Amino acid sequence: MLNTWISILMFMISLMSFSFAHKLSTINKIFYLLPRSIMENALRLDESENIPYFEKHYLEVEVKKYFTTNLKPLLTTYELNFCYFFQNENDDGFLMYEDGVNISFRAKLIFDYKYTNSLTFTIKQHEQGN
């Protein structure tokens, strides 16, 4: 009888471990597969200075929409933070537009385990089209 209870307990622990690992890998995959098109569509060009930059409002709305749509069956709450930065700050002039963004993601999965990760996107090169 004791063997039966131990077997059932081990089966339940294995099932919970598999479920947790599957949920974690799915969230990780969704996070790392953030569509490149969202980032590309958030790029704007200052015509007077010919400087590319990220449009903050568009980028934040689209990234939040992507995560809400894809994480709905897995998570009820999560936290996104956007940190914009300048790649090359020099003392010569004043930079008006940030050309980099760091997107931080945090979610509580089970008990006190929190999944935390971040992605950084920068504008590497810019070509003027005719």
C-alpha positions in Angstrom: 0.0 0.0 0.0 2.8 2.4 0.8 4.4 1.6 -2.5 1.2 2.7 -4.3 1.1 6.0 -2.5 4.8 6.7 -3.2 4.3 5.8 -6.8 1.3 8.2 -7.1 3.3 10.9 -5.3 6.2 10.5 -7.7 3.9 10.5 -10.7 2.3 13.8 -9.5 5.7 15.4 -8.9 6.9 14.3 -12.3 3.8 15.7 -13.9 4.1 19.0 -12.1 7.8 19.3 -13.1 7.0 18.6 -16.7 4.2 21.1 -16.7 6.4 23.8 -15.2 9.2 23.1 -17.6 6.9 23.2 -20.6 5.3 26.5 -19.4 8.8 28.1 -18.8 10.1 27.0 -22.2 7.0 28.3 -24.0 7.3 31.7 -22.3 11.0 31.8 -23.1 10.2 31.0 -26.8 7.5 33.7 -27.0 9.9 36.2 -25.5 12.8 35.5 -27.8 10.6 35.3 -30.9 9.4 38.9 -30.5 8.8 39.8 -34.2 11.5 41.8 -35.9 8.7 43.6 -37.9 7.5 45.3 -34.7 10.9 46.9 -34.2 11.3 47.8 -37.9 7.8 49.4 -38.0 8.7 51.5 -34.9 11.6 53.1 -36.7 11.1 56.7 -37.7 13.4 59.2 -39.5 14.0 62.8 -38.5 14.0 64.4 -41.9 15.9 67.5 -40.9 18.8 65.7 -39.2 18.5 62.4 -41.2 18.6 60.5 -37.8 16.7 57.2 -37.3 15.0 56.6 -33.9 12.4 54.5 -32.2 8.9 55.9 -31.9 8.2 55.1 -28.2 4.4 55.1 -28.2 4.0 52.8 -31.2 6.8 50.4 -30.0 5.4 50.0 -26.5 1.8 49.5 -27.7 2.7 46.9 -30.2 5.1 45.0 -27.9 2.4 44.9 -25.2 -0.2 43.7 -27.7 2.2 40.9 -28.8 2.8 39.7 -25.3 -0.9 40.0 -24.2 -2.0 38.0 -27.3 0.6 35.2 -27.0 0.8 34.9 -23.2 -2.9 35.0 -22.4 -3.3 31.2 -21.9 -0.1 31.0 -19.8 0.1 34.1 -17.6 -2.5 36.4 -16.0 0.0 39.1 -15.1 3.4 40.2 -16.3 5.5 43.3 -16.2 7.2 45.0 -19.2 9.7 47.9 -18.9 11.2 49.9 -21.7 14.5 51.7 -21.3 15.6 53.9 -24.2 19.3 54.8 -24.5 21.8 56.4 -26.8 24.4 54.1 -28.3 27.1 56.7 -28.9 26.9 59.7 -26.6 29.5 62.2 -27.5 30.2 65.6 -25.9 30.1 67.4 -29.3 26.4 67.7 -29.7 23.1 67.0 -28.1 21.3 63.8 -29.2 17.6 64.3 -29.5 16.5 60.7 -30.3 17.4 57.5 -28.6 18.7 54.8 -31.0 18.5 51.8 -28.6 15.9 50.2 -26.5 16.1 47.5 -23.8 12.8 45.6 -23.2 12.7 43.9 -19.8 10.1 41.2 -19.0 9.2 39.8 -15.6 6.5 37.4 -14.6 5.7 35.3 -11.6 5.3 31.6 -12.6 4.9 29.4 -9.6 5.2 30.0 -5.9 8.0 32.6 -5.6 9.8 31.8 -8.9 10.0 34.8 -11.1 11.0 34.6 -14.8 13.1 37.7 -15.7 14.7 38.4 -19.1 15.5 41.3 -21.3 16.2 42.0 -25.0 18.2 44.9 -26.4 17.6 46.4 -29.8 19.8 49.0 -31.4 19.9 50.8 -34.8 23.1 49.6 -36.4 23.1 51.2 -39.9 20.9 53.5 -41.9 20.8 53.9 -45.6 19.1 56.9 -47.3 16.6 55.7 -49.9 15.8 57.7 -53.1 
